[in-house]
Amino acid sequence: MLDRFLARNPGLEINSVPIAISSVLEKLVQAGRTHSLPDVFVINSGWLQTLVAKQWLANLGEKARADGLDLAGRLLSRDYERGFFEGTLLALPAVTSCATAMFYSRTRLLEQAGVPAATRYARWDELTEVSREVVGKLNRSSGLDVIGFDPFWGPGLQTFHALSFGLNTPTVSPDRRVSLINTAGPMRVARAMDDYVERVYGPWGGHRALLPWRQRHAGIFNQTSVAAFSRGEQVFTLGGVWVLGDVLADNPALDLAVQPVPGLEGLHGGTNGHAWAYAMNRGTAHPKEAWSLLRYVSVDEEGNGRYCAALRRSCPIATVNDWPEFRNLGPVWAGVREAMAGDVPFDTTTDQEYLRPMLFEVPLRRVAGERIETIFKDIHRRYQTYLDKTRGDK
């Protein structure tokens, strides 16, 4: 995308500096304090309050109005709205915050197990029963070669957040100061996820039976799930629209179905309450060039639009999602659009690197005999300690 921008703007130079997700905010604050912020930079929209207090962000609404840009008409509403803080537009979307939770199925595996490929799962308990049937027919008694879904590995954190927020019971308070993991809704979700493992994999040993399968697919978060899903060793997975792009990049003809998430009380989608965005240094020495670049990588069809289409990933620019690159996916894209339309706002981005390893602990702790309620009360306690340390000065 940057190469195309430079080709359209001869004479400009861009120094692109990659930064690990876990250290972006810290690096930005350090750069702001030393007056060395980049002209254009990636932020999480959940950080706007922190950065606004330092008066480091440019007013992008003024820039858009000067160009005659109707951003409200151009962008998906949630992607547009999350760039505001106290009525001022300070960030524009890098990728869409919609479609961050949807449910994927491998239709060939379902048909092998005698389940119609067009089967939809409206609730988590329905998914549990179908998974039990499918796993029973696709495996030998000696061990698991193919699993249905593993709610505590791969996209486990995404699952926990999506199901909790789908019940309108968030896992953290709106000001992100108080853990709500030990409240009724999230604890109900934890028990449902645990019940899935026991009911579906009980004949092979429950959580213990999944350990060898996980070892064969050892890796980090969503990528493991997508790899196993693509290879036909996993029937279902939960994730955002990026899963679609990852899977189809390996095999454009892969048998695939997509639907909204089968929540505990019914179907829903998912959208991040906060997500990745671009902002502009208020004190940049190159305001014209900086705005041109930010606009290209966020709201221009030839920039961010082409980037999203190349990844088969839904785009914050509404019209892009009707391009042939997406429509040609047929029923798969129809399922994506349905999940986008039925979204539930939730936020996984800010604390995911801290919470995810704690969910990875759950299977081993269950094998060791700990009750699921005890484990999640401990996760709540540790998460609250983390929030006290990181949010105490905000």
N, C-alpha and C positions, 0 to 999 in steps of 0.2 A: 504494500500500500504506500509506503514512504517512497519507494522507487518511482511509482506512478506520479506521486505528488511532485517530486523533483523534476521529472520529465516535463511536467506542465508548468514548472516554475524555474526555468534555467537561471543559473546564477546564485540560487539559494543553496545553503549548506545546512544539514541537520546533523547534530551530534546526539544520537539515540543511546541512552544509558539504561540498560536493564537493571532492575532492582528486585530482590526476592520479595514476594508478597508480604511475608511476615515482618519485614523491616521498612515498608514503604512510608508509613506514617512517621516513624522515628526519623527517617532520612529527610522527609519534607520539613519537619519541624526544625531539624538542625540546619537545613539549608535556608529556611526562612530567617532564623536568628542571625545567620551570618550574611544575609542579603545575597544569597547565591542560588535562589530558586531558579529552576529551569523556566524558559518562556512558556512552555506548555508541559503539563505533567498529568499523570494518572493519579486519581484519588478514589477513595470509596466515598460515596455520597453520605454515608453515616459520619464522616469526619468534618462535614461542612462547619458545624458549630465550632469545633476546635480551631479550624484554620481561619474562619471569619473573625474570630476574636483577635487574631493577630493582624487583621486587615491586609492579608496577602493575596486575596482572590479578586480578579477583575469581574466587573458586572457584564455578563454575557448578553443579558437582555438588551442592553443599550447597543451592543455590537450588532445583534440580530435585527433590531428595528432600523438601524442605519442602513442595513443591506436590504431591507424590505422582506425579511424572512418571516414567514408564518410558521413558527416552530410548533405551536399548538396543533396546527393542521397537518404538519409533516410527521410528527413523532407519535408513537403509541403513547397513550395518556400517562401511564405509570412511568414510562421512561422520561417523559417531559417533566412530570411533577416532582420527581425525586431530586432534580437539580436545583430546586429552590430552597432558600433559607430565609425566613422572615420576609417573604414577598419578593426577594431578589434572585434572579437566575444566575447561579454561580458555577454550574457544571452542566455538561452535555454528555449524553450516554456513549460509552465505548461499545457496549453490547446491550442487548435487551435484558431487562430484569424479569420480563415475562417468560413463561415456559421454563422455569427453573425446577419444576417438579412435574414429571409425567411418567407414565408406566409403559414399559416396553415388553413385548413378548416375541419369542421365536416360534413362528407358526408351524414350521416343519416338525419341531419337537412335540408340539401340542397334538398334531395330527398323528404322529407315531404312537402317542399314548391314547389315541381314540377320542381326543377332545377337539371339537370343531374349532378351526382357526379363528373364526369370527366371534368366539366367546368373549364377552365383556364381564368384567369383575367390578360390581358396583360397591362392594364393601370388603373390608379386610378379612372378615370371616369367610366370605365366599372364596376369596383368593386362597385362603388357608386350606379349604377343603379341596379345591381344584389342584393345588400344589401337592397335597397328600396323594391324590389319585395319580397325578403325572409322575411324581418321583417313584411311587411304587411300581409303575409299569416300565420305567426307563432304567431301572437299576437291578443289580443282582443282590442277593441276600448278604453277600460277603462285604459289600462296601458301596460307597457313593461315587459313581462316575459322572452323573449329571444331577445337579441340584435344581430346585425350583427358584428360591430366592434366599439370600443370606442377609437378614436385616441388621446384623451387627458388624458386618465386614463390608468391604467395598463402600457403597453409598449409605452406610449405616446412619451417619449423622444427618444426611439429607432426609432419610426416611423418618427419623425421630422428630426432626423439626417439622416436616411437611404434615405428618399425622397429628402432631400436637396443635399446630396452628390451624389445621383443618377442623379441629374441635373448638376453635376460638379460645384456646387455652395456651397462650404463649409460654415459652420456656425462660423468658427473661422480661423484666419490666420495661415499659416504653423508654425510660431514661437510661436503660442498660446498667442499672446499679444493683438490682436485686434478682438473684436466681429464683426462678419459679419451677425448677425441675422437680421439687418435692411436692408440688400441688397436685390436685386430683387428676387433671387432664393429662399432663405429661407422665404421671405414674401409671395411668390407665394405658397409655401408649406403650410404655416400657413392658407392662405385663402382656399386652397383645403381641408385641414383637417376640417376647420370650415364648409365649404360647405357640406362635407359629413354628418356632424351632422344635419344640417338644412334640407337637402334633404331627408335623410333616416328617421329621427325621427320627421320631421316637423308636421305630422298629430297628434302626441302626445304632441307637444310642444317644439321640438328641444332640446336644451341643458337642459331646465328645466325638460323634460321628463326623462332624463337619471339620474337625481339626486337620485330618490328613488332606482333605480337599483344599483347605486354605493354604496348607503348606505347599501344595502343588502349584498354587497360584499366588505365591508370596509376592508382595509388591505394595504399592501405596494407593490408597483410597480408590477413586472411581476407575482408574485405569485397569486395575485387576478385574473388576466386575465386567468392564466392557470387553476385555480380551477373552474371558471365559464365555461371555455371552456370544461373542462373535464366532468362537470356535464350536459352539453347540454344546458346551458343558454347563450351561446355565440357561434355564427357560425364561426367567423374568429378570428385569432390572429396573431400578428407579433412578432417574437422573434428569438433568436439564436437556435442553435441545442440543447441547454440545455432544451428547451421546449419539444422536442421529448422525452428526457430521463425522464423528470418530468411527462409527461402525461402517457407514457407507464409503468412507475413504478406503477402507480395507477391502470391501466387497460391495460394489454398487447394486448388485443383484440379490443381496441377502434377504431371506424371507423374514419379514418384520411386520409387527403391528404396534400401533401406538394408541394410547387412550389416556384420559385423565387418571389421577391417582385413586385407587380404591381405598378411600378413607374409612375410618372406624364407623362413620355414620352415613357415608355416601360419597359419590364421586366429587373430586375437586381438582383444580390445577394448583399452581404455585408460582409466586413471583417474589423475588427478593425485595423486601422493604427498602434495602439499600444495596447498591451494586456499583460496579466499576464505572468510572466516568472520567472525562477530561476537564481540566480547569486551566486557567491562564493566569500567569503572574501579573498582578496589578501594576508592578513596577517595571515591567519588561521594557527594555530599550528598543524593542522591535515590535510594537503593537500591531502594525498592519500585517506583517508576516506571520506573527504568532496566531492572530485571529484566523488568517487564511488556512494555516495548518490545522488548527483546532476544528474549524468548520469542516475541513475535508475528511478528517478521521472520525467525525461523529455524525454529521447530518447531511453530507453530500452523497448522493446515490453513486457517483463515480468513485468515491473513496470508500467510506464505510459500507455502502450498499454492495459494491463489488466484493469487498472482503467477506461480508456475511454470506453472500451467494456462493462464493468459492468454498466456504466451510459447510454449506448446507445448514446454516444456522439462522433461525429467525432473527429479524433485524429490527432495531428501534425505529427505523424509517418505514412507516406503514406501507407505502406503495411497493417497497422491495419484496415484501412477502407474497406478492401476487405475480412475481416474475416467473417465467417458464422453468427456471432452475428448481423452483419449489413446487409449482403446480404439477410438473411431470412426475413427482413422487406419488401422486394419486392418493389412495386411501391413507397412506402413512402421513402425508402432509395434512390431510383432513383431520386426522387424530391429533396432530400437533396444534392445529388451529383451534380445535375444540378445547384442548387443555389450556391454551393461552386465554381463551374467552372465559374460562371458569376459574380464574386464578384466585388464590388465597395469599394475601401478603404475609411474608415471613422473612426473617433475616438470618442467614447463616454465615455471612461473610466475615464479620468483624472478629468473632471469637472461634472460628472453626478450627484453626490450627491448635488451639488449646483443648477444645472439647473432643475432637476426633480421636486422639489416642486413648482417652478415657473410655470411649465406647468400644474401642478395640480390646480393652481389658475384659469386657463383659463375658465373652465365651469361656475364657480360662477360669474366671472367678466362679462362673456357674458350674463348670466341671469340678472345681474344688469344693463345691457344696454350698456356696453362698446363695442366699435368696435374692431374687431380682430386686425386691424392694430395698433390701439392705445395700445392694450395690449402687442403686440410683440415689439413695439418700447420701451415700458417700460422694458420688459425683456432684450432687447438689452442693454439699459442704465445700468441696475443693473448688468448684466453679465460683461460689460466693467469695471465697478467699481471693481468687484471681480478680474478680470484679472489684473487691475492696481495694486492692493494690493498684489496679489500672484505671479505675474511674474515680478514685477518691478526690482528685484535684480538679475534676471537671464540673 
